[in-house]
Amino acid sequence: MAVDLDSAGSHRPLLGSGFNMEHALWSCPQFHSVLRNEILEPFRPSLARVDSGLLPAAPDELSARQLSPDVYASVLNSSPYLASWDFFKTLNSAGVKVLLGVWGGPPQFTDDGTRLGTLLPSHYDDYVNYVMAVVDFLVRVKQVRLWATTIANEPTAGTGTTSRPRA
């Protein structure tokens, strides 16, 4: 997998409105019934930042060594979340660019065993693999078009996994 970080200069700026949609909102079935008529059609947003916040990163009973893309895909493909992926497709069909905000990694990767803890340096690569697995699941398995992703949700505000700066 390759990541091109030098392509920003070849893209035009996005013009228009945008929304930030937390998982507690977009996973609510009642919200889905008003999304198209009350948000997408009147506002015609160009961009939606969709936060993966409340999704379980991985089963608590597994150790960090036991976590893998197959484990993450199994969780993401479980019944409580299947309807959620239709939300992304609704945004796609309305022409909205989706910016996926990955909210913290598995608690097995942090110093305090929570998704709000500090990412242990020994798990930096594991966290990258987790983010890649979430993106791969959405794009390849669920056929969602993602415009971009961010690997943390306001880490300095205490709302996701933080990491220590490297010297």
C-alpha positions in Angstrom: 0.0 0.0 0.0 1.3 3.5 -0.9 0.3 6.8 0.6 0.9 9.9 -1.5 1.4 12.9 0.7 2.7 15.2 -2.0 -0.5 15.3 -4.1 -2.2 18.2 -2.2 -0.9 20.8 -4.7 -2.6 19.0 -7.6 -6.1 19.2 -6.0 -8.4 22.2 -6.1 -9.8 23.5 -2.8 -13.3 22.3 -1.8 -15.9 25.0 -2.0 -19.2 24.7 -0.2 -20.6 23.6 3.1 -19.6 20.7 5.3 -20.7 18.8 8.3 -19.1 17.0 11.2 -21.1 13.9 12.1 -20.3 12.1 15.3 -21.0 8.4 15.5 -23.7 8.9 18.1 -25.6 10.9 15.5 -25.0 9.0 12.2 -25.6 5.5 13.8 -29.0 6.6 15.0 -31.8 5.1 12.8 -34.0 8.1 13.3 -31.4 10.4 11.9 -31.2 8.3 8.7 -34.9 9.1 8.0 -34.2 12.9 8.0 -30.7 12.9 6.5 -31.6 13.2 2.8 -34.6 15.6 3.0 -33.4 17.9 5.8 -29.6 17.9 5.4 -28.4 16.6 2.1 -31.0 18.2 -0.2 -31.3 21.7 1.3 -27.6 22.2 2.3 -25.9 20.1 -0.4 -22.7 19.7 1.6 -19.4 19.2 -0.2 -17.8 17.4 2.7 -18.8 15.4 5.7 -16.3 14.5 8.4 -17.7 11.2 9.8 -16.3 10.1 13.1 -16.0 6.4 13.9 -16.1 7.3 17.6 -18.2 4.7 19.3 -17.2 1.7 17.1 -15.5 -1.0 19.1 -11.9 -1.2 18.1 -11.4 -4.8 19.0 -12.8 -7.4 21.4 -11.6 -6.7 25.0 -10.7 -10.3 25.7 -8.0 -10.4 23.0 -4.5 -9.4 23.6 -2.7 -6.9 21.3 -0.8 -9.8 19.7 -4.1 -11.5 18.8 -5.4 -8.4 16.9 -5.4 -8.5 13.1 -7.2 -7.1 10.1 -9.5 -10.2 10.2 -10.4 -9.5 13.8 -11.2 -5.8 13.0 -13.2 -6.8 9.9 -15.2 -9.3 12.0 -16.2 -6.6 14.5 -17.0 -4.1 11.8 -19.1 -6.7 9.9 -21.1 -7.7 13.0 -24.8 -7.1 13.2 -24.9 -3.9 15.3 -22.9 -2.0 12.7 -24.2 -3.3 9.3 -26.8 -0.6 8.9 -24.2 2.1 9.6 -22.3 1.4 6.4 -25.4 2.3 4.4 -25.1 5.8 5.9 -21.7 6.2 4.1 -23.3 5.0 0.9 -26.0 7.6 1.2 -23.4 10.3 1.5 -21.6 8.8 -1.5 -24.8 8.8 -3.6 -25.4 12.4 -2.8 -21.9 13.4 -4.0 -20.6 14.2 -0.5 -16.9 13.7 0.0 -16.4 11.6 3.1 -13.5 12.4 5.5 -13.3 9.4 7.9 -12.2 10.3 11.4 -10.8 7.2 13.1 -11.4 7.8 16.8 -8.8 6.0 18.8 -7.3 2.6 18.5 -7.8 -0.6 20.4 -7.3 -0.1 24.1 -4.8 -3.0 24.0 -2.3 -0.5 22.4 -2.4 2.2 25.1 -0.6 2.8 28.4 -3.8 2.7 30.5 -5.8 0.0 28.5 -8.5 2.5 27.3 -9.2 4.1 23.9 -8.3 7.5 25.5 -4.9 6.4 26.7 -1.5 7.2 25.2 -0.5 5.0 22.4 2.6 3.0 23.4 5.5 3.4 21.0 5.7 -0.4 20.7 2.2 -0.3 19.1 2.7 2.6 16.6 2.8 0.1 13.7 -0.1 -1.9 15.2 -2.2 1.4 15.2 -1.3 2.1 11.6 -2.4 -1.4 10.7 -5.6 -0.9 12.6 -6.4 2.3 10.7 -5.5 0.7 7.4 -7.8 -2.3 8.2 -10.8 0.0 9.0 -10.2 1.9 5.7 -9.7 -1.3 3.8 -12.9 -2.8 5.2 -15.0 0.3 4.3 -13.5 0.7 0.8 -13.0 -2.9 -0.3 -15.6 -4.8 1.5 -18.4 -2.3 1.9 -17.6 -0.4 -1.3 -17.7 3.0 0.4 -15.8 5.9 -1.3 -13.6 7.7 1.2 -12.1 11.0 0.2 -9.6 11.1 3.1 -9.0 9.9 6.6 -7.6 11.4 9.8 -6.0 9.1 12.3 -7.1 10.8 15.5 -10.0 12.8 16.8 -8.8 15.8 18.7 -6.1 13.9 20.6 -5.1 17.0 22.6 -8.8 17.4 23.8 -8.8 13.9 25.4 -11.3 12.4 22.9 -9.1 9.7 21.4 -5.9 7.9 21.5 -2.9 10.2 22.0 0.7 9.6 21.0 4.0 11.1 22.3 5.8 13.3 19.8 9.0 11.8 18.4 12.2 13.7 18.8 
